[in-house]
Amino acid sequence: MVGLDGGYVRNWDDRKANFEVIVGRSMPEDRDARYVGLVLGYDPKPKRRLFDMLKSQGLQANQDVTFLTDGGEEIRTLTELVTPESEHVLDWFHITMRLTVLEQYARGVAHYDEVVGANLLANAGSLINYGERYRAGERISSCLAESTVNAVISKRFAKRQQMQWTARGAHLLLQTRTRALDGTLRTLFERWYPGLANDNAPRSPDSGSMNTPHIVMLS
């Protein structure tokens, strides 16, 4: 099960605009969850990044993968051809949002295109029997993706901070943030810098200078 969703951060190059970042969380049945994050238009191979993350969790060639998303065109494109056995499901949360607008339409306070919209029509193939799936104990909502957006984006790109980002800077921070959430950031640094593997060894007060440089990992 993979939840994918998008969020927007303020653009440093165009102070009045935002750009989209996509984050996701993969939750296999038999191992720990992993995160992925990227900036659309900056990452030259976004499908490869998603595939590599799934492969690191042991994804097999014909393994079933269910993508729960908001149905956005960019996210749908990202999930295409990842695996032949993948299933794309429009999550229930975003459908209920449409139903809310439908109620407003019935009251005459919303337009038809707001209710239906090209996006919902494009996701007709991703609509499932939600009641049957729910009774079977399977996920029908991308709450896991929504929470991932909060964990990955809001923590470091909070709107209250009014911070502005370049596409490159946001993309690199997403790679660090997702690794930190996975618990794999230190392992990656230890592979790059083998000396860090011994950094956890206990030290006595007189084992070295108090001015010895050290590295602190920030999540």
Backbone hydrogen bonds, N-H to C=O, Kabsch-Sander energy under -0.5 kcal/mol:
donor,donor_aa,acceptor,acceptor_aa,energy
2,V,66,T,-3.0
3,G,25,R,-2.3
4,L,2,V,-0.5
4,L,68,L,-2.2
5,D,23,V,-2.4
7,G,21,V,-2.5
9,V,19,F,-2.1
10,R,163,M,-0.6
11,N,17,A,-2.5
12,W,10,R,-0.5
12,W,165,W,-2.8
17,A,14,D,-2.6
19,F,9,V,-2.0
21,V,7,G,-2.9
22,I,38,L,-2.6
23,V,5,D,-2.6
24,G,36,V,-2.5
25,R,3,G,-2.1
26,S,34,R,-2.8
27,M,1,M,-3.2
34,R,26,S,-1.8
36,V,24,G,-2.0
38,L,22,I,-2.1
40,L,20,E,-1.2
40,L,38,L,-0.6
42,Y,39,V,-1.7
43,D,39,V,-2.1
49,R,45,K,-1.8
50,L,46,P,-2.1
51,F,47,K,-2.8
52,D,48,R,-2.8
53,M,49,R,-1.7
54,L,50,L,-2.0
55,K,51,F,-2.9
56,S,52,D,-2.0
57,Q,53,M,-0.5
57,Q,54,L,-1.0
58,G,55,K,-1.9
59,L,54,L,-1.7
63,Q,60,Q,-1.5
65,V,85,E,-1.2
67,F,65,V,-0.5
67,F,87,E,-3.5
68,L,2,V,-2.7
68,L,66,T,-0.6
69,T,67,F,-0.6
69,T,89,V,-1.9
76,R,72,G,-2.6
77,T,73,E,-2.4
78,L,74,E,-1.7
79,T,75,I,-1.5
80,E,76,R,-0.8
80,E,77,T,-0.7
82,V,79,T,-1.3
86,S,83,T,-1.7
87,E,65,V,-3.1
89,V,67,F,-3.1
89,V,87,E,-0.6
90,L,126,S,-1.9
91,D,69,T,-2.3
91,D,89,V,-0.6
92,W,140,I,-3.6
95,I,91,D,-1.1
96,T,92,W,-2.5
97,M,93,F,-1.3
98,R,94,H,-1.5
99,L,95,I,-2.3
100,T,96,T,-1.9
101,V,97,M,-1.7
102,L,98,R,-2.2
103,E,99,L,-2.0
104,Q,100,T,-1.6
105,Y,101,V,-2.3
106,A,102,L,-2.2
107,R,103,E,-1.2
108,G,105,Y,-1.4
109,V,104,Q,-2.8
110,A,104,Q,-0.6
114,E,111,H,-0.8
115,V,111,H,-1.1
115,V,112,Y,-0.6
116,V,112,Y,-2.5
120,L,116,V,-0.7
121,L,117,G,-1.7
122,A,118,A,-2.2
123,N,119,N,-0.7
123,N,120,L,-0.6
124,A,121,L,-1.4
126,S,123,N,-2.0
127,L,124,A,-1.3
130,Y,128,I,-1.4
133,R,129,N,-2.2
134,Y,130,Y,-2.7
135,R,131,G,-2.4
136,A,132,E,-1.2
137,G,134,Y,-1.7
138,E,133,R,-2.3
144,L,141,S,-0.5
145,A,142,S,-0.9
146,E,142,S,-2.6
147,S,143,C,-2.8
148,T,144,L,-1.3
149,V,145,A,-2.3
150,N,146,E,-1.8
151,A,147,S,-2.3
152,V,148,T,-3.1
153,I,149,V,-2.2
154,S,149,V,-1.6
155,K,150,N,-0.8
156,R,153,I,-1.0
157,F,153,I,-3.3
158,A,154,S,-0.5
161,Q,158,A,-0.9
162,Q,159,K,-1.5
163,M,158,A,-0.7
165,W,10,R,-2.8
170,A,166,T,-2.6
171,H,167,A,-2.3
172,L,168,R,-2.5
173,L,169,G,-2.1
174,L,170,A,-2.1
175,Q,171,H,-1.7
176,T,172,L,-1.8
177,R,173,L,-3.0
178,T,174,L,-2.6
179,R,175,Q,-1.6
180,A,176,T,-2.2
181,L,177,R,-2.3
182,D,178,T,-2.0
183,G,179,R,-1.2
184,T,179,R,-2.0
185,L,179,R,-1.0
188,L,184,T,-1.9
189,F,185,L,-2.0
190,E,186,R,-2.7
191,R,187,T,-1.6
192,W,188,L,-1.8
193,Y,189,F,-3.4
196,L,193,Y,-2.4
197,A,194,P,-1.7
198,N,195,G,-1.2
199,D,196,L,-1.9
201,A,198,N,-1.5
207,S,204,S,-2.1
212,T,209,S,-1.6
218,L,216,V,-0.5
